[in-house]
C-alpha cells in the first residue's frame, strides 16, 4: 500500500461532517474506490469514482477527486456513531491489481 | 444473497501444518482474488484469477498456492504454515478488472 497514503485516525462529533483524505501516485488510475470495514467484517464498497470525474455525490457521501494533486477525499455528512469504522481508499489501474491505502480509523463521539 | 463466502472464519495452526482456505461467490463474477490484511499495511494481493482456468501472482505470493476450481470457487493453500503467515485473509470477486471488488468476511488465521 505504499503508493496510496491515508492518515491513520480521525475523530469527529456526532452530527458533524467527516472528511477522510487519500493521496495516490499513479496518474494512470482508472477508478478510485472507498471501502468501509467494521470490526470483524470484510470490506464493504461505499462508492467509487471514475478518473475523468471531479465529484460524485451519493446521499450522505461526497467524493472529490483532484487529479492534478492526485488527491481523493470522502466527505460524510451528518456523521453517526454507526459510521465508526476503518475506511480504505483504493485505486485500480486497468489491471487486476488494486492498490489499497492503509486505512483511516474513524471514531465518532456521541 | 450470500455474495462471497469464506470458510473457515477462524483457524489456529502449528508451524509446518498445511491448510486450504475456501472461497465461493454466487454473483457469476469472472475474477477472484486473495488478499492478506496485516496491521498498518492495508491489503496486499496474494494471487488472483482473472477468469476460470487462469491464476496469477500478486504482490506477496511466496508460501501460497491457489486453485480456481470452477467459476464460483477459488481456494488458497498454505503448504507449510509459518508464523509470518498469521493474518486475516480476504477473498474478493468482480466481473472484470474495472469493476468494484466484493469481499468476503475474512478468515482469521493464527500460526503458532
Boltz contact constraints between the chains, C-beta under 6 A:
constraints:
  - contact:
      token1: [A, 1]
      token2: [B, 42]
      max_distance: 6.0
  - contact:
      token1: [A, 41]
      token2: [B, 105]
      max_distance: 6.0
  - contact:
      token1: [A, 42]
      token2: [B, 90]
      max_distance: 6.0
  - contact:
      token1: [A, 42]
      token2: [B, 103]
      max_distance: 6.0
  - contact:
      token1: [A, 42]
      token2: [B, 104]
      max_distance: 6.0
  - contact:
      token1: [A, 42]
      token2: [B, 105]
      max_distance: 6.0
  - contact:
      token1: [A, 42]
      token2: [B, 106]
      max_distance: 6.0
  - contact:
      token1: [A, 43]
      token2: [B, 103]
      max_distance: 6.0
  - contact:
      token1: [A, 45]
      token2: [B, 100]
      max_distance: 6.0
  - contact:
      token1: [A, 48]
      token2: [B, 100]
      max_distance: 6.0
  - contact:
      token1: [A, 95]
      token2: [B, 97]
      max_distance: 6.0
  - contact:
      token1: [A, 96]
      token2: [B, 48]
      max_distance: 6.0
  - contact:
      token1: [A, 96]
      token2: [B, 50]
      max_distance: 6.0
  - contact:
      token1: [A, 96]
      token2: [B, 97]
      max_distance: 6.0
  - contact:
      token1: [A, 97]
      token2: [B, 45]
      max_distance: 6.0
  - contact:
      token1: [A, 100]
      token2: [B, 42]
      max_distance: 6.0
  - contact:
      token1: [A, 100]
      token2: [B, 43]
      max_distance: 6.0
  - contact:
      token1: [A, 101]
      token2: [B, 42]
      max_distance: 6.0
  - contact:
      token1: [A, 102]
      token2: [B, 42]
      max_distance: 6.0
